[in-house]
Amino acid sequence: MTQHVINAGAREIGTKGALNDLRKNGGIPAIVYNRHGKATPLALNAKEFQKAVEGVSESTIIKLNVGTDSYDCLVKDRQLDWLHGKILHVDFFEVESGVIMRAKVPVHLTGSSIGVRNGGILENPVHEIEVECFPKDMPEKFEVDISALEANHSIHVRDIVHAEGVKILSATDQVVVLVKFAKAEEVEAVAEVAAPAAAAAAPVAGAAPAAPAAPAKPAKPAK
């Protein structure tokens, strides 16, 4: 497993102007919380942070170095400026080695489904699974091999392989991934729509033919 390391500097809780100055100079204000409610303000380097957390999920434990101190943390929240593509603030949560924690672990699909190769459509309604475990057992992701997944078959949360020390909290009957034969369904849907229309247009057996429409009367000349 790759060890993700982020270096940070200590900072004082500043004014809005001070936080904006930090951002203008290439920094990101941040805070690390722990389960006891303690909050420690930090300053990050924006470029170093973005590089260090590439591919990091909510369940990835990172090492946060602040001077001579270090914390094992999760990146819990990032406040973004969508317009300019910048990170405005980051929240970290410190984890303790002997304390059970909860997190959402991303699901990564691998392989090429048989059902898709035969014309089916792949659906992946669940992208994360919530788990509970000690930090040392926390998985970064669940890899689900869909190579043998055929049309009209599915994989549920209960089918996810996980370590003994990991407890799944998400509902076990949730469908993680499935393959539908949508082509057959579309043909049936078109047939169902066309049948009533055809029946309405067809003449009823034994019915008299419709009388021809009466010719329109000529308009009276204006006086």
Helices and strands as residue ranges (DSSP letters): E 4-10, H 16-24, E 27-33, E 39-45, H 46-52, E 62-66, E 69-81, E 86-94, E 101-110, H 114-117, E 121-123, E 128-133, G 135-137, E 142-145, E 154-156, G 157-159, E 167-168, E 175-180, H 182-201
